[in-house]
């Protein structure tokens, strides 16, 4: 198995984006071409332009550094800025499904560590488009994060001890605003936990999403967000898990999907595995949980199977230990191993 690549980048937001785009140019060109074809067939060029202009304007105003990073990435990769931005607004333009996330602290781990984990589910196409960013921005926290295909959905941690993973939520109150993926990159800029939470709940957001946030002190919050409302869930017993549906009672009416059965099955299974090992959880036991095949092929570790589960699989997995400042990531299914470990210096 080919190890997931690591992209080291530093400097201004544009510099960081340009390095990423230059080193990943072939991957980004393929991803943009595929996305352009798929979205054009669903929305048509006019529908796409009408939607995307408002998203760009809101992002320019509220997250200019992230937008500049996307601009640099597009130029480095030799792709159009609007095409790459559309890829980062994918979940405002069309629905996809999947992803499972978790966080545990010293109340649940064997050695007191704070650990986060995430499986990214998407089209199998993206299995070959994953990477880790080792970023050292000017005048901002350094970070290590899993990402793929030029999207800024950074699942990782920074040198202030803030860790972030998350899941897609699709709310029925979608509105013009900042695309949901931008919040992931913005969290990597945060210096303390409240700062991270506030970056997820900005009122100008366009869509729903879920963020599992943790600090090196062991505080864990799940932030369920729709376009207009949010709820904070605190980790009881040191364990937090989440998939793709609203769990806060006051937000459940906002789910845009009628069929969320698979999300509920994955969440129940992930909670069961974590609580079974509570007090003895390690990075290795988190790997086992993320590799679990109960309800195969639509399991936590999701696989393609003709006639049953053809369009989505687990395309990558990431686990981070905030306590010892390590991140492990792999492309493809975690059950196949191949995690690459990095340590923040």
C-alpha positions as CSV (number, residue, x, y, z in Angstrom):
1,X,0.0,0.0,0.0
2,X,1.3,3.5,-0.9
3,X,1.7,5.7,2.2
4,X,-0.4,8.8,2.3
5,X,1.6,11.8,1.1
6,X,2.6,14.7,3.4
7,X,2.6,18.2,2.1
8,X,4.8,20.7,4.1
9,X,3.9,24.3,3.5
10,X,4.6,27.6,5.2
11,X,4.2,31.3,4.8
12,X,1.1,33.4,3.9
13,X,-2.2,31.7,3.2
14,X,-1.6,32.1,-0.5
15,X,1.9,30.6,-0.1
16,X,0.5,27.6,1.7
17,X,-2.2,27.1,-0.9
18,X,0.2,27.5,-3.8
19,X,2.6,24.9,-2.4
20,X,-0.3,22.4,-1.9
21,X,-1.6,23.1,-5.4
22,X,1.8,22.7,-7.0
23,X,2.6,19.4,-5.3
24,X,-0.9,18.0,-5.9
25,X,-1.6,19.5,-9.3
26,X,-2.5,16.2,-11.0
27,X,-4.8,15.2,-8.2
28,X,-6.6,18.5,-8.1
29,X,-7.0,18.7,-11.8
30,X,-8.6,15.3,-11.8
31,X,-10.9,16.2,-8.9
32,X,-12.0,19.5,-10.3
33,X,-12.7,18.0,-13.7
34,X,-14.8,15.2,-12.2
35,X,-16.7,17.6,-9.9
36,X,-17.4,20.1,-12.7
37,X,-18.9,17.4,-14.9
38,X,-21.1,16.1,-12.0
39,X,-22.3,19.4,-10.8
40,X,-23.0,20.8,-14.3
41,X,-25.2,17.8,-15.0
42,X,-27.2,18.4,-11.8
43,X,-27.5,22.2,-11.7
44,X,-26.6,23.5,-15.1
45,X,-24.1,26.4,-15.5
46,X,-26.6,29.1,-14.7
47,X,-27.8,27.5,-11.6
48,X,-24.3,27.0,-10.4
49,X,-23.2,30.6,-11.0
50,X,-26.3,31.9,-9.2
51,X,-25.5,29.9,-6.1
52,X,-21.8,30.2,-5.9
53,X,-21.4,34.0,-6.2
54,X,-23.0,34.6,-2.8
55,X,-20.8,32.0,-1.2
56,X,-17.6,33.6,-2.5
57,X,-18.7,37.1,-1.3
58,X,-19.5,35.8,2.2
59,X,-16.2,33.9,2.5
60,X,-14.3,36.9,1.2
61,X,-15.8,39.0,4.0
62,X,-15.7,36.5,6.9
63,X,-12.8,34.1,6.1
64,X,-10.5,36.0,3.8
65,X,-7.4,34.0,4.7
66,X,-9.0,30.7,3.9
67,X,-10.3,32.1,0.6
68,X,-6.7,33.3,-0.2
69,X,-5.4,29.8,0.5
70,X,-7.9,28.4,-2.0
71,X,-6.8,31.0,-4.5
72,X,-3.2,30.0,-4.1
73,X,-4.1,26.4,-4.4
74,X,-6.0,26.9,-7.6
75,X,-3.1,28.9,-9.2
76,X,-0.5,26.3,-8.0
77,X,-2.5,23.5,-9.5
78,X,-3.4,25.2,-12.7
79,X,-7.1,25.0,-12.2
80,X,-9.8,27.7,-12.1
81,X,-10.4,29.4,-8.8
82,X,-14.2,29.2,-9.2
83,X,-14.0,25.5,-10.0
84,X,-11.9,24.8,-6.9
85,X,-14.1,27.0,-4.7
86,X,-17.2,25.0,-6.0
87,X,-15.5,21.8,-4.9
88,X,-15.2,23.4,-1.4
89,X,-18.9,24.3,-1.6
90,X,-19.9,20.9,-2.7
91,X,-22.1,20.2,0.3
92,X,-24.0,23.4,-0.3
93,X,-24.6,22.3,-3.9
94,X,-25.4,18.6,-3.7
95,X,-25.8,15.9,-1.0
96,X,-23.4,13.1,-0.2
97,X,-23.3,10.8,2.7
98,X,-21.0,9.2,5.3
99,X,-18.3,9.9,7.9
100,X,-17.9,8.8,11.5
101,X,-16.0,10.8,14.2
102,X,-15.0,10.3,17.8
103,X,-13.1,11.9,20.7
104,X,-12.1,10.5,24.0
105,X,-10.2,12.0,27.0
106,X,-8.4,10.8,30.1
107,X,-11.6,9.5,31.7
108,X,-11.8,6.9,28.9
109,X,-8.2,6.3,27.7
110,X,-5.7,3.9,29.2
111,X,-3.0,6.5,29.8
112,X,-4.9,9.7,30.1
113,X,-4.4,10.8,26.5
114,X,-6.8,12.9,24.5
115,X,-7.6,11.1,21.2
116,X,-9.7,12.0,18.2
117,X,-10.6,9.8,15.2
118,X,-12.4,10.1,11.9
119,X,-13.3,8.1,8.9
120,X,-14.0,10.0,5.7
121,X,-16.7,8.5,3.5
122,X,-17.2,9.6,-0.1
123,X,-17.0,8.4,-3.6
124,X,-14.2,5.7,-4.0
125,X,-12.7,8.1,-6.6
126,X,-11.2,10.1,-3.7
127,X,-9.2,7.3,-2.1
128,X,-6.3,8.3,-4.3
129,X,-6.6,12.0,-3.5
130,X,-5.9,12.1,0.3
131,X,-2.9,13.8,1.9
132,X,-1.7,15.3,5.2
133,X,-0.9,19.0,5.5
134,X,2.0,19.9,7.8
135,X,1.4,23.6,7.9
136,X,3.4,26.5,9.4
137,X,1.5,29.7,8.6
138,X,2.9,33.1,9.3
139,X,1.5,34.5,12.6
140,X,-0.9,31.6,13.1
141,X,-0.8,28.2,14.8
142,X,1.1,25.5,13.1
143,X,-1.1,22.4,12.3
144,X,-1.1,18.8,11.1
145,X,-4.3,17.8,9.3
146,X,-5.8,15.2,7.0
147,X,-7.5,16.5,3.8
148,X,-8.2,15.5,0.2
149,X,-8.8,16.7,-3.3
150,X,-8.2,20.4,-2.6
151,X,-10.9,20.7,0.0
152,X,-10.2,22.6,3.2
153,X,-12.0,20.2,5.5
154,X,-8.9,19.9,7.6
155,X,-9.3,17.1,10.2
156,X,-6.4,17.6,12.6
157,X,-4.8,19.6,15.4
158,X,-2.7,22.7,15.9
159,X,0.1,23.7,18.2
160,X,-2.3,25.3,20.7
161,X,-3.6,21.8,21.5
162,X,-6.9,22.2,19.6
163,X,-8.1,19.1,17.8
164,X,-11.0,18.9,15.3
165,X,-12.9,16.2,13.4
166,X,-16.4,16.4,12.0
167,X,-19.2,15.0,10.0
168,X,-21.6,16.3,7.3
169,X,-25.1,17.3,8.5
170,X,-27.7,18.4,6.0
171,X,-30.1,20.9,7.4
172,X,-33.3,22.1,5.8
173,X,-32.6,25.8,6.5
174,X,-29.8,26.2,3.9
175,X,-29.1,29.9,3.0
176,X,-26.4,32.0,1.4
177,X,-23.3,32.2,3.5
178,X,-19.9,30.7,4.2
179,X,-19.6,27.1,3.0
180,X,-19.4,24.6,5.8
181,X,-16.0,23.2,4.9
182,X,-14.4,26.6,5.5
183,X,-15.1,26.2,9.3
184,X,-12.7,23.2,9.4
185,X,-9.8,25.3,8.2
186,X,-10.8,28.3,10.4
187,X,-10.7,26.0,13.5
188,X,-7.0,25.3,12.8
189,X,-6.4,29.0,13.3
190,X,-7.9,29.0,16.8
191,X,-5.8,29.5,19.9
192,X,-8.2,28.1,22.5
193,X,-11.4,25.9,22.7
194,X,-14.0,28.7,22.8
195,X,-12.3,30.4,19.9
196,X,-12.7,27.1,17.9
197,X,-16.3,26.8,18.8
198,X,-17.1,30.4,17.8
199,X,-15.5,29.8,14.4
200,X,-18.1,26.9,13.9
201,X,-21.2,28.9,14.9
202,X,-20.7,32.1,13.0
203,X,-24.2,33.3,12.1
204,X,-23.1,33.8,8.5
205,X,-22.7,30.1,7.8
206,X,-24.6,28.6,4.9
207,X,-25.3,25.1,6.0
208,X,-25.4,22.5,8.7
209,X,-22.5,20.5,9.9
210,X,-21.1,18.7,12.9
211,X,-17.8,19.5,14.6
212,X,-16.2,17.3,17.3
213,X,-13.7,19.6,19.1
214,X,-11.2,18.8,21.9
215,X,-8.5,20.6,23.8
216,X,-5.3,19.3,25.2
217,X,-6.8,19.7,28.7
218,X,-9.3,17.0,27.8
219,X,-12.4,19.2,27.2
220,X,-14.6,17.7,24.4
221,X,-17.6,19.4,22.8
222,X,-19.7,18.3,19.9
223,X,-21.1,21.3,18.0
224,X,-24.2,20.5,15.9
225,X,-24.8,23.3,13.5
226,X,-27.6,24.1,11.1
227,X,-27.6,27.2,9.0
228,X,-29.5,29.1,11.6
229,X,-29.2,27.2,14.9
230,X,-26.7,25.2,16.9
231,X,-26.4,23.0,20.0
232,X,-23.4,22.2,22.2
233,X,-23.1,18.6,23.4
234,X,-20.6,17.8,26.2
235,X,-18.7,14.5,26.4
236,X,-20.1,12.6,29.3
237,X,-17.7,9.9,30.7
238,X,-15.0,11.1,28.4
239,X,-16.5,9.6,25.2
240,X,-18.0,11.4,22.2
241,X,-19.1,9.9,18.9
242,X,-21.1,11.3,16.0
243,X,-22.2,10.4,12.5
244,X,-24.5,12.2,10.1
245,X,-27.8,13.1,11.8
246,X,-28.7,15.7,14.4
247,X,-28.8,14.2,17.9
248,X,-29.8,17.3,19.9
249,X,-33.6,17.1,20.5
250,X,-34.1,20.7,19.6
251,X,-32.4,20.3,16.2
252,X,-33.8,17.0,15.0
253,X,-36.6,18.6,13.0
254,X,-33.9,20.3,10.8
255,X,-32.5,17.1,9.2
256,X,-33.0,17.4,5.5
257,X,-32.8,13.7,4.8
258,X,-35.7,11.4,5.5
259,X,-33.6,8.2,5.5
260,X,-30.8,8.4,8.1
261,X,-30.9,4.8,9.2
262,X,-27.3,4.1,8.2
263,X,-26.1,7.1,10.2
264,X,-27.9,5.8,13.3
265,X,-26.6,2.3,12.9
266,X,-23.0,3.6,12.7
267,X,-23.4,5.9,15.6
268,X,-24.8,3.2,17.9
269,X,-22.1,0.8,16.9
270,X,-19.3,3.4,17.5
271,X,-20.7,4.3,20.9
272,X,-20.9,0.6,21.8
273,X,-17.3,0.0,20.9
274,X,-16.0,3.0,22.7
275,X,-18.0,2.4,25.9
276,X,-16.9,-1.3,25.8
277,X,-13.3,-0.2,26.0
278,X,-13.8,2.8,28.2
279,X,-10.9,3.2,30.6
280,X,-8.6,1.2,28.3
281,X,-8.9,3.1,25.0
282,X,-5.7,3.6,23.1
283,X,-4.8,4.7,19.5
284,X,-4.8,1.0,18.6
285,X,-8.3,0.4,19.9
286,X,-9.5,3.5,18.1
287,X,-8.1,2.0,14.9
288,X,-10.0,-1.2,15.5
289,X,-13.2,0.8,16.0
290,X,-12.7,2.7,12.8
291,X,-12.0,-0.6,11.0
292,X,-15.2,-2.2,12.3
293,X,-17.3,-4.2,9.8
294,X,-20.6,-4.7,11.7
295,X,-23.4,-4.0,9.1
296,X,-20.9,-4.6,6.3
297,X,-20.6,-3.1,3.6
298,X,-22.4,-0.1,5.1
299,X,-20.3,-0.3,8.3
300,X,-18.1,2.2,10.1
301,X,-15.4,1.1,7.7
302,X,-17.5,1.3,4.6
303,X,-16.9,-0.7,1.5
304,X,-18.1,-0.8,-2.1
305,X,-20.3,-3.8,-2.9
306,X,-22.2,-4.1,-6.2
307,X,-26.0,-3.8,-5.8
308,X,-25.7,-2.9,-2.1
309,X,-23.3,0.0,-1.6
310,X,-21.9,1.2,-4.9
311,X,-21.4,4.9,-4.6
312,X,-19.6,5.5,-1.3
313,X,-16.8,4.0,0.7
314,X,-14.3,5.0,3.4
315,X,-11.7,7.0,1.4
316,X,-9.4,7.8,4.3
317,X,-9.0,7.7,8.1
318,X,-7.2,9.9,10.6
319,X,-6.4,9.5,14.4
320,X,-4.7,12.1,16.5
321,X,-3.3,12.1,20.0
322,X,-3.3,15.7,21.4
323,X,-1.3,14.6,24.4
324,X,1.8,13.3,22.5
325,X,1.2,15.6,19.5
326,X,1.0,12.7,16.9
327,X,-1.3,12.2,14.0
328,X,-1.8,9.0,12.0
329,X,-3.5,8.9,8.7
330,X,-4.2,6.5,5.8
331,X,-5.9,6.7,2.4
332,X,-8.5,4.1,1.6
333,X,-10.1,1.7,4.1
334,X,-8.5,1.7,7.6
335,X,-9.0,-2.1,7.9
336,X,-6.2,-2.4,5.3
337,X,-3.7,-0.7,7.6
338,X,-1.1,1.6,6.2
339,X,-1.4,4.4,8.7
340,X,1.4,6.9,8.5
341,X,2.4,8.6,11.7
342,X,3.7,12.1,12.1
343,X,4.7,14.1,15.2
344,X,4.4,17.8,15.6
345,X,7.8,19.3,16.4
